[in-house]
Amino acid sequence: MNKYLLKCERTKTEALLLTIPVTSELFSYITPHESTIKEKENRLIDDLKVFRLEEALYCASIDLFMDKSNKEIEHIKTIPSEDFGNQSIHLIKKGINFNIPKQIVLLDGHHRFSVINKYFIKKENKVPIIFIDYKNIKVKDHYYSLAERESSFIDYLNQTLIITKDIEDYDISYFKNGKTSNYLIKGDRNLKARFSYRDEVIKKYRMNSSNPPNNKKDLDIVFFAAKTPGKEELLNGDVFPSKSTWVTPKFNPDLYKGDIF
């Protein structure tokens, strides 16, 4: 596959899309920051026998450097996307010099990455990777919404948590009708306790993974999230529970897969 420059028009950020061998040293630098669910991995094994473009891994690297002075780019198209913001793709026509340090954080594609490492580490396999500079990402909570209306949900939160007005120091965030309520875990407020409580509530109320709330669109939806780890925590090499973070900007090569080769 050729190399491409991706641009998110909404955030004015850029990313590099290229394909690398799974046996390369560069691939070995990739470090996940979230755990995976075995059942979801099992469903991916057959799909990953052919690495499709829509299964690109999304990674961030500290001080990612691309030497733009020594390349030509050709604009292919710009695709409007409500979820990802207008995205443009550019073919890199000349060689590009880029430097990726040894620390690469996997932002999205943890289940694909795990399956690749377990079943597809062979010389002939190559994987599409989207690289973005770490300083350009934002990390937010990954929210969950109720599958059905549950009048007891608020009562349960009030009984098991402590409400706080501190918008900086909280463990749980609840959003409804444009209003956000923040809560604290009772007792030890460590990371394990925070996400254990989250998982307990998700199971109890049959909650579904969801985007962060949008005040204009989600006025009647109830959300729930544990406070996300920050950017610096991602660099420590810790592995957080599945669906802990919502990272932006998003780049989705599936939008223009018919124009990439």
C-alpha positions as CSV (number, residue, x, y, z in Angstrom):
1,M,0.0,0.0,0.0
2,N,1.1,3.6,-0.7
3,K,1.7,6.0,2.1
4,Y,-0.9,8.6,2.8
5,L,-1.3,11.8,4.7
6,L,-4.6,12.1,6.5
7,K,-6.0,15.4,7.7
8,C,-8.8,16.1,10.2
9,E,-10.3,19.4,9.1
10,R,-12.2,19.9,12.4
11,T,-9.0,19.8,14.5
12,K,-6.4,20.7,11.9
13,T,-4.4,17.6,12.8
14,E,-2.5,15.2,10.6
15,A,-1.8,11.5,10.6
16,L,0.4,9.2,8.6
17,L,-1.1,6.0,7.1
18,L,1.2,3.2,6.0
19,T,1.6,-0.5,6.2
20,I,4.3,-2.3,8.3
21,P,5.3,-6.0,8.6
22,V,4.2,-7.6,11.9
23,T,7.8,-8.9,12.3
24,S,9.3,-5.5,12.1
25,E,11.0,-3.8,15.0
26,L,8.6,-0.9,14.6
27,F,5.6,-3.2,15.2
28,S,7.2,-4.5,18.4
29,Y,7.3,-1.0,19.8
30,I,3.4,-0.8,19.9
31,T,2.1,-0.9,23.5
32,P,-1.6,-1.3,24.3
33,H,-3.2,0.7,27.1
34,E,-6.5,-1.2,27.5
35,S,-7.3,-4.9,28.2
36,T,-9.3,-7.0,25.9
37,I,-12.3,-9.3,26.1
38,K,-11.6,-12.9,25.1
39,E,-15.1,-13.4,23.5
40,K,-14.6,-10.4,21.3
41,E,-11.1,-11.6,20.3
42,N,-12.5,-15.0,19.2
43,R,-14.9,-13.3,16.8
44,L,-12.1,-11.5,15.1
45,I,-9.9,-14.5,14.3
46,D,-11.5,-15.3,10.9
47,D,-12.0,-11.7,10.0
48,L,-8.3,-11.0,10.4
49,K,-7.1,-13.7,8.0
50,V,-7.1,-10.9,5.4
51,F,-6.0,-7.5,6.9
52,R,-8.7,-5.1,5.6
53,L,-8.0,-1.4,5.5
54,E,-10.9,-0.7,7.9
55,E,-8.9,-2.7,10.6
56,A,-6.0,-0.3,10.7
57,L,-4.4,0.2,14.1
58,Y,-4.5,3.7,15.5
59,C,-1.3,4.7,17.3
60,A,0.3,7.7,18.9
61,S,4.0,8.4,19.2
62,I,5.8,11.0,21.2
63,D,7.5,13.7,19.0
64,L,6.4,12.1,15.8
65,F,8.5,13.8,13.1
66,M,7.6,13.9,9.4
67,D,9.9,15.8,7.0
68,K,7.4,17.5,4.7
69,S,10.1,19.4,2.8
70,N,11.1,16.4,0.9
71,K,7.7,15.1,-0.3
72,E,5.0,15.9,-2.7
73,I,1.4,15.2,-1.8
74,E,-1.6,14.8,-4.0
75,H,-5.1,15.6,-2.6
76,I,-7.4,12.7,-3.4
77,K,-10.6,13.7,-1.7
78,T,-12.3,15.1,1.4
79,I,-15.0,13.1,3.0
80,P,-17.6,14.7,5.3
81,S,-18.2,12.7,8.5
82,E,-20.5,13.7,11.4
83,D,-18.7,11.3,13.7
84,F,-15.1,12.0,12.7
85,G,-15.2,15.5,11.2
86,N,-14.4,16.2,7.6
87,Q,-11.4,14.2,6.6
88,S,-9.1,14.6,3.7
89,I,-6.7,12.1,2.3
90,H,-3.5,12.9,0.3
91,L,-1.2,10.5,-1.6
92,I,2.4,10.9,-0.7
93,K,4.1,10.9,-4.1
94,K,7.7,11.1,-3.0
95,G,9.7,9.5,-0.2
96,I,8.9,10.7,3.2
97,N,11.4,10.8,6.1
98,F,9.7,10.2,9.4
99,N,11.0,9.4,12.9
100,I,9.0,7.3,15.3
101,P,10.5,6.9,18.7
102,K,10.5,3.5,20.5
103,Q,7.4,4.4,22.6
104,I,4.2,3.9,20.6
105,V,0.9,3.9,22.4
106,L,-2.0,1.9,20.8
107,L,-5.0,4.2,20.9
108,D,-7.6,2.1,19.1
109,G,-7.7,-1.5,17.8
110,H,-6.7,-3.4,21.0
111,H,-8.6,-6.6,20.1
112,R,-7.2,-6.6,16.6
113,F,-3.7,-6.0,18.0
114,S,-4.1,-8.9,20.5
115,V,-5.3,-11.3,17.8
116,I,-2.6,-10.4,15.4
117,N,0.1,-11.0,18.1
118,K,-1.5,-14.4,19.0
119,Y,-2.2,-15.8,15.5
120,F,-0.7,-13.7,12.7
121,I,2.9,-13.1,13.6
122,K,4.3,-14.3,10.3
123,K,6.7,-12.7,7.9
124,E,4.2,-12.3,5.1
125,N,1.6,-10.4,7.2
126,K,1.5,-6.7,7.1
127,V,-0.8,-4.4,9.0
128,P,-2.0,-0.8,8.1
129,I,-1.1,1.6,10.9
130,I,-2.3,5.2,11.4
131,F,0.3,7.3,13.3
132,I,-0.5,10.6,15.0
133,D,1.7,12.8,17.2
134,Y,0.9,12.2,20.9
135,K,0.7,15.9,21.6
136,N,-2.2,16.2,19.3
137,I,-4.5,13.7,21.0
138,K,-7.2,14.4,23.7
139,V,-8.2,11.7,26.1
140,K,-11.8,11.6,27.4
141,D,-14.0,9.2,29.3
142,H,-15.5,6.3,27.4
143,Y,-19.2,6.4,28.3
144,Y,-21.9,3.7,28.7
145,S,-25.6,4.2,28.2
146,L,-28.6,2.3,29.6
147,A,-30.0,-0.3,27.4
148,E,-33.5,0.4,28.9
149,R,-34.9,3.0,31.2
150,E,-34.2,2.2,34.8
151,S,-35.9,4.4,37.4
152,S,-33.7,2.8,40.1
153,F,-30.4,3.8,38.5
154,I,-30.2,7.2,40.2
155,D,-31.2,5.7,43.5
156,Y,-28.5,3.1,43.2
157,L,-25.8,5.7,42.5
158,N,-26.9,7.8,45.4
159,Q,-26.9,4.8,47.8
160,T,-23.5,3.5,46.7
161,L,-21.5,6.6,45.9
162,I,-20.9,10.1,47.4
163,I,-21.9,13.1,45.2
164,T,-19.4,15.8,44.7
165,K,-19.4,19.3,43.1
166,D,-15.7,19.1,42.3
167,I,-15.5,18.9,38.5
168,E,-11.8,18.0,38.6
169,D,-11.7,15.3,41.3
170,Y,-14.3,12.7,40.8
171,D,-14.6,8.9,40.0
172,I,-17.9,8.5,38.3
173,S,-19.7,10.9,35.9
174,Y,-23.5,10.7,35.2
175,F,-25.1,12.7,32.4
176,K,-28.8,13.4,31.7
177,N,-30.8,16.2,30.0
178,G,-27.7,18.4,29.7
179,K,-26.8,18.1,33.3
180,T,-23.7,16.3,34.7
181,S,-23.5,14.9,38.2
182,N,-20.1,13.7,39.6
183,Y,-19.6,11.0,42.3
184,L,-16.9,9.6,44.5
185,I,-16.2,6.0,45.3
186,K,-16.7,5.2,49.0
187,G,-13.5,4.1,50.7
188,D,-10.4,3.4,48.7
189,R,-10.6,5.4,45.4
190,N,-7.8,3.6,43.5
191,L,-8.0,2.8,39.8
192,K,-9.0,-0.8,40.4
193,A,-11.9,0.2,42.7
194,R,-13.1,2.8,40.3
195,F,-13.3,0.4,37.3
196,S,-14.6,-2.5,39.4
197,Y,-17.6,-0.4,40.4
198,R,-18.0,0.7,36.7
199,D,-18.1,-3.0,35.6
200,E,-20.5,-3.9,38.3
201,V,-23.0,-1.2,37.2
202,I,-22.6,-2.0,33.5
203,K,-23.6,-5.6,34.2
204,K,-26.4,-4.8,36.6
205,Y,-28.1,-2.3,34.3
206,R,-27.2,-3.9,30.9
207,M,-25.3,-0.8,29.7
208,N,-24.0,-0.4,26.2
209,S,-20.7,1.2,25.2
210,S,-21.3,4.7,23.9
211,N,-19.7,7.9,22.7
212,P,-19.2,10.7,25.2
213,P,-22.4,12.7,25.6
214,N,-23.3,15.5,23.2
215,N,-25.6,18.1,24.8
216,K,-27.5,18.8,21.6
217,K,-28.1,15.2,20.6
218,D,-28.3,13.2,23.8
219,L,-30.7,15.2,26.0
220,D,-32.8,12.1,27.0
221,I,-30.0,9.5,27.4
222,V,-28.4,8.4,30.6
223,F,-24.6,8.0,30.6
224,F,-22.1,6.5,33.0
225,A,-18.3,6.6,33.0
226,A,-15.4,6.1,35.4
227,K,-12.9,8.9,35.3
228,T,-10.5,8.2,32.5
229,P,-6.7,8.0,33.0
230,G,-4.9,11.1,31.7
231,K,-2.4,11.3,28.9
232,E,0.6,11.0,31.1
233,E,-0.8,7.8,32.6
234,L,-1.1,6.3,29.2
235,L,2.7,6.6,28.8
236,N,3.4,4.7,32.0
237,G,2.7,1.3,30.3
238,D,-0.2,0.5,32.6
239,V,-3.1,-1.5,31.1
240,F,-6.6,-0.2,31.9
241,P,-9.9,-2.0,31.6
242,S,-11.4,-2.4,28.1
243,K,-13.2,0.8,26.8
244,S,-11.6,3.1,29.4
245,T,-10.7,5.9,27.1
246,W,-12.2,7.9,24.2
247,V,-9.4,9.4,22.2
248,T,-9.8,12.2,19.7
249,P,-9.2,13.2,16.9
250,K,-10.5,10.1,15.1
251,F,-9.2,9.0,11.8
252,N,-11.2,6.5,9.9
253,P,-9.6,5.2,6.7
254,D,-12.8,3.1,6.0
255,L,-14.3,6.4,4.8
256,Y,-12.2,6.3,1.7
257,K,-11.1,2.7,1.4
258,G,-12.1,2.7,-2.3
259,D,-9.5,5.4,-3.0
260,I,-6.6,3.8,-1.3
261,F,-4.4,1.1,-2.7
